[in-house]
Amino acid sequence: MASSIKIQKIAELLDARIVCGEQFTDSEVNHAFASDLMSDVLTLESEQLVLITGLTNMQTVRTAEMADINCIVFVRGKKVTPDMIEVAEDNNMVLIECQYSMFRTIGILYEAGVSPIY
């Protein structure tokens, strides 16, 4: 059984910046998935999922929208664009910028009790 963690706690653990969706950070996630391949993201079937990626483009936000993912953590110091923020706001998504590597980010979240999707 996956344990839940609030999105706000994820940002705190990762010493990360919430770019948009601050009003949704009280929501919880149960699982995490890390990938830079958006085709892999489209195969997921899970609710309350956080996507961890270093791919910062519109395709990432659109893929998350199609997969019903409401929280994306962008790693490796990647910055989101105004267009990405606009789409995320329209879809009630939380976008988070994190300086850590994908490996470190995953380790911190796993240690905090976030389960992998598989």
C-alpha positions in Angstrom: 0.0 0.0 0.0 1.4 3.4 -1.0 1.6 6.1 1.6 0.3 9.5 0.6 2.3 12.7 0.8 1.2 16.3 0.2 2.6 18.1 -2.8 3.7 20.9 -0.4 5.8 18.4 1.5 7.4 17.2 -1.8 8.5 20.8 -2.5 9.9 21.1 1.0 11.8 17.8 0.8 13.3 18.7 -2.5 14.1 22.3 -1.5 12.2 23.2 -4.6 10.2 26.1 -6.0 6.5 25.9 -6.7 6.0 27.7 -10.0 2.3 27.5 -10.3 -0.6 25.7 -8.7 0.2 26.8 -5.1 -3.5 26.5 -4.3 -3.4 22.7 -5.0 -0.3 21.9 -2.9 -2.5 20.5 -0.1 -3.4 17.6 -2.5 -1.8 14.3 -2.0 0.1 11.9 -4.2 0.7 8.2 -3.7 3.1 7.3 -6.5 5.9 8.8 -8.5 7.2 8.1 -12.0 10.4 9.5 -13.4 10.9 9.7 -17.2 12.0 12.0 -20.0 10.1 9.8 -22.5 6.6 11.1 -22.7 5.5 8.0 -24.6 6.2 6.0 -21.4 4.1 8.4 -19.3 1.1 7.8 -21.6 1.1 4.1 -20.6 0.6 4.8 -16.9 -2.7 4.1 -15.1 -2.6 5.7 -11.7 -4.3 8.4 -9.8 -2.4 10.8 -7.4 0.8 10.5 -9.3 3.8 12.9 -9.5 5.8 13.0 -12.7 9.5 13.7 -12.3 11.3 14.8 -15.5 14.0 17.0 -16.9 12.1 17.5 -20.1 10.8 21.1 -20.1 8.6 21.8 -23.1 5.0 22.0 -23.9 4.8 18.3 -24.7 5.5 17.5 -21.1 2.5 19.5 -19.8 0.2 18.3 -22.5 1.2 14.7 -21.8 0.5 15.1 -18.1 -2.8 16.6 -19.0 -3.8 13.6 -21.1 -2.6 11.2 -18.4 -4.5 13.1 -15.6 -1.3 13.9 -13.8 -1.7 17.1 -11.7 1.9 17.5 -10.4 5.2 17.7 -12.3 8.6 18.1 -10.8 11.2 19.4 -13.2 14.7 18.4 -12.1 18.3 19.4 -13.0 17.5 23.1 -12.6 15.3 23.1 -15.7 12.9 26.2 -16.0 9.3 26.1 -17.1 8.1 28.6 -19.8 5.2 31.0 -19.5 3.3 28.9 -22.1 3.7 25.8 -19.9 2.5 27.7 -16.9 -0.6 28.9 -18.8 -1.6 25.4 -19.8 -0.8 24.1 -16.3 -3.0 26.8 -14.7 -5.8 26.0 -17.1 -5.6 22.3 -16.0 -5.2 22.8 -12.2 -1.6 21.4 -12.3 1.2 22.1 -9.9 4.6 22.7 -11.5 7.7 22.5 -9.4 11.3 23.4 -10.3 14.0 21.4 -8.5 17.8 21.8 -8.6 18.5 18.2 -7.7 19.3 15.4 -10.2 16.6 13.0 -11.1 18.4 10.3 -9.2 18.6 12.3 -6.0 15.0 13.5 -6.3 13.7 10.0 -6.7 15.8 8.8 -3.7 14.4 11.6 -1.5 10.8 10.9 -2.4 11.3 7.1 -2.1 12.8 7.6 1.4 9.8 9.8 2.3 7.4 6.9 1.5 6.4 7.7 -2.0 6.0 4.4 -3.9 7.1 3.8 -7.5 4.3 3.3 -10.0 5.7 -0.2 -10.7 
